[in-house]
């Protein structure tokens, strides 16, 4: 009986380990334990907040991250940036691996600092479990720029919650322009800049952007040539939903969303395909500093708000009748080439020609586009453009 009680007591002590003790005792998370020890305020916040899930980068993941130019720069930068990175790895609520089904879900982190996120109340990370006919499903977390991190050790309990060890450091979602350039959505980045809408879209809070790929803009090249700047601005604002972060998990067939130009969009769901008016979503749920971006295969037309796909549609419908294609994607002159690209996210990006997230960067002869940004998204922007880019506050 005494030995049984001793075992029970020892088990209770093990189960009651605080986070620092747990990370230190696990040979694969000792670096994270050391890092957290350098930020006692954050560690105190974690220890005093119940029901948390910690996404703990492995020692190898942290070594790789800290060897990058951006990771190395954190040692001499504002410590608030590193705290924000760590906060983005802490989820509100306990989520064991068994709770993460095959459907994508968006989980709240404790990152709410307005210098690094413009989503209320806090920034999220996407979780998806994929069963590839293996004995156990792979649980992945998708962060900014489509970065995918796989759980390599799940469901390690500590006093206030659960730890999942992951193989890659999460990326805080970047601002709109950084994300568009990384995704080779250079036509949209360029036209937002030319119409002076980039500061507006970058600073709006809680937005959903339906982002036409380069091929979509190229396909209506003749129509764009005949439009005024005001007309183009109106079209662009028709792609932005302000005040609603429409992750794919919340989109429903027949849902109406009011855009920044005051007109409504309609969501249509046909089987596994999602359409907005007549355009198909070809890559969903790209997290950004102030919301979410869905890549679509056609430019939306506010003059054709009732456009909808046919029941057998396998792609979106052109929304500008009679328009002919340009010889190359428009508005791309001066848009910087990315030094990183979007990851595949929860699903591999569709083959979208010159506009896909995995397409080659557009040639950028001529003067570089002036990048307007803010503190929000600075992590992604620094990683994408490097230290040589001058940022102008908006």
C-alpha positions in Angstrom: 0.0 0.0 0.0 2.8 2.4 0.9 4.5 1.8 -2.4 1.3 2.4 -4.3 0.8 5.7 -2.4 4.4 6.7 -3.2 3.9 6.0 -6.9 0.6 8.0 -6.8 2.4 10.9 -5.1 5.2 10.9 -7.6 2.7 10.8 -10.5 0.9 13.7 -9.0 4.1 15.7 -8.8 4.9 14.9 -12.4 1.5 15.9 -13.5 1.8 19.2 -11.5 5.0 20.3 -13.2 5.0 24.0 -14.1 5.9 25.0 -17.6 9.5 25.9 -17.0 10.2 22.6 -15.2 8.5 20.6 -18.0 10.4 22.3 -20.8 13.7 22.0 -19.0 13.1 18.3 -18.3 12.3 17.6 -22.0 15.6 17.3 -23.9 13.9 18.7 -27.0 12.6 22.0 -25.5 15.4 23.2 -23.3 16.1 26.2 -25.6 12.5 27.4 -25.2 12.8 27.1 -21.5 15.9 29.3 -21.6 14.2 31.9 -23.8 11.2 32.1 -21.6 13.4 32.6 -18.6 14.7 35.8 -20.2 11.2 37.2 -20.2 9.9 36.9 -16.6 6.8 39.0 -17.3 5.6 36.7 -20.0 6.5 33.6 -18.0 4.5 35.0 -15.0 1.5 35.6 -17.3 1.7 32.0 -18.5 2.0 30.6 -15.0 -1.0 32.6 -13.8 -3.3 31.9 -16.7 -5.1 28.5 -16.7 -6.2 26.4 -19.6 -3.5 27.1 -22.2 -2.0 25.2 -25.0 1.7 25.8 -25.7 3.0 25.3 -29.2 6.7 24.7 -28.2 9.3 24.9 -31.0 11.8 22.2 -30.7 15.5 22.9 -30.1 16.2 22.3 -33.8 13.4 24.6 -34.8 14.7 27.4 -32.6 18.2 26.9 -33.8 17.2 27.2 -37.4 15.1 30.3 -36.7 17.8 32.1 -34.7 20.3 31.4 -37.5 18.2 33.4 -40.0 19.0 37.1 -40.4 15.6 38.0 -38.8 15.9 35.6 -36.0 19.5 36.7 -35.2 18.4 40.4 -35.3 15.9 39.7 -32.4 18.8 39.5 -30.0 19.5 43.2 -30.5 16.0 44.5 -31.3 13.1 45.7 -29.2 12.4 42.8 -26.8 8.7 43.4 -27.4 9.1 41.7 -30.8 10.4 38.5 -29.3 7.7 38.5 -26.7 5.1 38.9 -29.5 6.7 35.9 -31.3 6.4 33.8 -28.1 2.9 35.0 -27.3 1.8 33.8 -30.8 2.8 30.3 -29.7 0.4 30.3 -26.7 -3.2 29.3 -27.3 -6.2 30.3 -25.1 -7.8 27.0 -24.2 -6.6 23.4 -24.0 -6.6 21.6 -27.3 -5.4 18.0 -27.2 -4.5 16.4 -30.5 -7.8 14.4 -30.4 -9.7 17.7 -30.5 -8.2 18.8 -33.8 -10.2 17.1 -36.5 -9.7 17.2 -40.3 -11.6 20.4 -40.6 -9.6 23.6 -40.2 -10.2 25.5 -37.0 -8.9 28.9 -36.0 -7.6 29.1 -32.4 -7.0 32.3 -30.4 -3.5 33.0 -29.2 -2.6 35.4 -26.4 -1.1 37.9 -28.9 -3.2 41.0 -28.7 -0.5 43.7 -28.8 -1.7 46.3 -31.3 1.9 46.8 -32.5 1.9 43.3 -34.0 -1.8 42.5 -34.8 -4.9 44.4 -35.8 -7.3 41.6 -35.3 -9.7 41.8 -32.4 -9.5 40.5 -29.7 -6.3 38.5 -30.5 -4.5 37.0 -33.4 -5.2 33.4 -34.4 -3.4 30.3 -35.7 -5.0 27.8 -38.0 -5.0 24.1 -37.0 -5.7 21.2 -39.2 -5.3 17.4 -38.8 -4.6 15.4 -41.9 -4.9 11.6 -42.0 -2.6 10.4 -44.8 -3.4 6.7 -44.2 -0.8 6.7 -41.5 -1.3 5.2 -38.1 -1.7 8.7 -36.6 -2.9 11.8 -38.3 -0.5 14.7 -38.7 -1.5 17.8 -36.8 -0.3 21.0 -38.3 -0.5 24.7 -37.3 -0.6 27.3 -40.1 0.7 30.7 -39.3 1.6 33.9 -41.2 2.8 33.6 -44.8 1.3 30.2 -44.9 4.0 28.7 -42.7 3.2 25.2 -41.7 4.4 23.7 -38.4 3.9 20.0 -37.7 3.4 18.6 -34.2 6.2 16.1 -33.5 5.2 15.4 -29.9 1.7 15.9 -28.7 -0.3 16.2 -25.5 2.4 16.8 -22.9 0.6 17.9 -19.8 1.8 20.7 -17.4 0.1 22.4 -14.5 -2.0 24.9 -16.5 -2.6 23.0 -19.8 -1.0 21.1 -22.6 2.2 21.4 -24.6 2.6 20.3 -28.3 6.2 20.3 -29.6 6.4 21.6 -33.2 9.1 21.4 -35.8 9.0 25.1 -37.0 8.7 28.4 -35.3 5.4 30.1 -36.1 5.3 33.3 -38.2 3.3 36.2 -36.9 0.9 37.2 -39.7 2.4 40.0 -41.8 0.7 43.0 -43.2 -1.3 42.9 -46.5 1.4 44.2 -48.8 4.0 41.8 -47.5 1.7 38.9 -47.8 0.6 39.9 -51.4 4.1 40.2 -52.6 5.1 36.9 -50.9 2.2 35.2 -52.7 3.1 36.7 -56.1 -0.1 38.6 -56.0 1.9 41.5 -57.5 -0.9 42.9 -59.7 -3.1 43.5 -56.6 -0.2 44.9 -54.6 0.7 47.2 -57.5 -2.8 48.5 -58.2 -3.5 49.1 -54.5 -0.4 51.2 -54.4 -1.2 53.1 -57.6 -4.7 54.0 -56.3 -3.3 55.0 -52.9 -5.5 52.4 -51.2 -2.6 50.5 -49.7 -2.5 52.5 -46.5 -6.2 52.1 -46.1 -6.2 48.3 -46.6 -3.1 47.9 -44.4 -4.6 49.7 -41.5 -8.3 48.6 -41.5 -9.2 46.4 -38.5 -10.7 42.9 -38.9 -10.9 42.5 -42.7 -11.4 39.9 -45.3 -9.7 40.4 -48.6 -10.7 38.4 -51.7 -7.5 38.8 -53.7 -7.6 38.2 -57.5 -4.4 36.5 -58.7 -2.3 37.9 -61.4 -4.0 35.8 -64.1 -7.3 37.3 -63.1 -6.1 40.9 -63.6 -4.3 39.9 -66.9 -7.5 38.3 -68.3 -9.4 41.7 -68.1 -6.5 43.9 -69.3 -8.5 45.7 -71.9 -11.3 46.6 -69.5 -8.8 48.0 -67.0 -7.4 50.4 -69.6 -10.8 52.0 -70.0 -11.4 52.6 -66.3 -10.7 55.8 -64.3 -8.8 55.7 -61.1 -12.0 56.2 -59.2 -13.6 53.2 -61.0 -10.6 51.0 -60.2 -10.7 52.1 -56.6 -14.4 51.2 -56.4 -13.6 47.8 -57.8 -10.8 47.2 -55.4 -12.9 48.2 -52.3 -15.5 45.7 -53.6 -12.9 43.0 -52.7 -12.5 44.1 -49.1 -14.9 43.2 -46.3 -14.3 45.6 -43.3 -15.2 44.6 -39.8 -15.5 40.8 -40.4 -12.7 38.3 -40.5 -14.2 35.6 -42.7 -12.2 32.5 -42.1 -13.3 29.6 -44.4 -14.8 27.8 -41.4 -17.4 30.6 -41.0 -18.4 31.0 -44.7 -21.8 29.6 -45.5 -23.7 29.1 -48.7 -25.8 32.1 -49.4 -24.0 34.3 -46.9 -23.9 38.0 -47.8 -20.9 40.1 -46.9 -20.9 43.9 -47.1 -17.8 45.3 -48.7 -15.8 48.5 -48.1 -17.6 50.2 -51.0 -21.0 49.5 -49.5 -22.1 46.7 -51.9 -22.7 43.1 -51.0 -20.9 39.9 -52.0 -22.5 36.5 -51.9 -20.8 33.3 -50.9 -21.7 30.2 -52.9 -20.6 26.7 -51.9 -20.7 23.9 -54.5 -19.4 20.7 -53.1 -15.8 21.3 -51.9 -15.5 24.6 -53.9 -16.2 28.0 -52.5 -17.2 30.9 -54.7 -17.6 34.6 -54.0 -20.2 35.9 -56.5 -18.8 34.1 -59.6 -15.1 33.9 -58.7 -13.7 30.7 -57.1 -11.5 30.7 -54.1 -8.3 28.9 -55.2 -6.3 29.4 -52.0 -8.1 30.1 -48.7 -7.2 31.4 -45.2 -3.9 33.3 -45.7 -3.6 34.9 -42.3 -2.6 38.6 -42.2 -2.0 41.1 -39.5 -5.5 42.6 -39.8 -7.5 39.6 -40.9 -7.5 37.0 -43.6 -6.9 36.8 -47.4 -8.6 34.4 -49.8 -7.1 34.2 -53.3 -9.7 34.1 -56.1 -9.5 33.4 -59.9 -11.4 36.4 -61.2 -11.7 40.1 -60.5 -15.1 40.9 -59.0 -17.3 43.5 -60.7 -19.5 45.6 -58.5 -21.7 46.2 -61.6 -22.4 42.4 -61.7 -23.2 41.7 -58.0 -25.6 38.8 -58.9 -23.0 36.8 -60.7 -22.9 33.2 -59.4 -21.3 29.9 -60.6 -23.2 27.1 -62.3 -23.8 24.0 -60.4 -21.1 22.2 -62.4 -18.6 25.0 -62.3 -15.0 23.9 -61.9 -13.6 27.5 -61.9 -14.9 31.0 -61.6 -16.8 33.0 -64.2 -15.4 36.2 -65.9 -17.2 39.2 -64.5 -16.2 41.8 -67.2 -18.1 40.9 -70.4 -16.1 41.4 -73.6 -12.8 42.1 -71.9 -9.7 40.7 -73.6 -6.4 39.6 -72.0 -3.3 41.7 -71.6 0.0 40.4 -72.8 1.3 40.3 -69.2 -0.1 40.9 -65.7 -0.8 44.6 -65.2 0.4 46.9 -62.4 3.4 44.8 -61.6 6.2 47.3 -62.6 8.2 48.2 -59.5 6.6 45.6 -57.2 9.5 44.0 -55.4 10.3 40.4 -55.9 9.8 38.3 -52.7 12.7 36.8 -50.9 10.3 34.3 -49.4 7.0 32.7 -50.6 3.8 31.6 -49.1 3.6 28.1 -47.8 0.9 25.7 -48.9 -1.3 26.3 -45.8 -3.8 23.7 -45.0 -4.2 22.7 -48.6 -1.7 22.9 -51.4 -2.4 26.0 -53.5 -4.2 25.4 -56.7 -2.5 25.8 -60.1 -3.3 29.4 -60.9 -0.9 30.2 -63.6 0.9 33.4 -63.2 -1.0 34.2 -60.1 -0.4 31.2 -57.9 1.3 31.3 -54.5 3.9 29.0 -55.9 4.5 30.9 -59.2 7.7 32.6 -60.1 8.1 36.2 -58.9 7.2 38.8 -61.5 10.0 40.6 -63.1 10.3 44.0 -61.5 12.2 46.3 -63.8 12.0 50.0 -63.0 11.6 51.9 -59.8 10.7 49.9 -56.7 7.2 50.4 -55.4 7.2 52.4 -52.2 6.1 50.1 -49.5 3.9 51.7 -47.0 3.4 49.7 -43.8 3.0 50.1 -40.0 4.3 48.4 -36.9 1.7 45.7 -37.5 3.2 43.0 -39.6 6.7 44.3 -39.1 8.0 40.7 -38.5 6.8 39.4 -41.8 7.9 42.6 -43.6 11.4 42.3 -42.2 11.6 38.7 -43.2 10.4 39.3 -46.7 12.1 42.5 -47.7 15.2 42.5 -45.6 16.9 45.5 -43.8 17.4 47.5 -47.0 13.7 48.4 -47.5 12.6 51.8 -46.2 9.3 51.7 -44.5 7.1 54.7 -44.4 4.6 54.8 -41.5 0.9 55.4 -42.4 
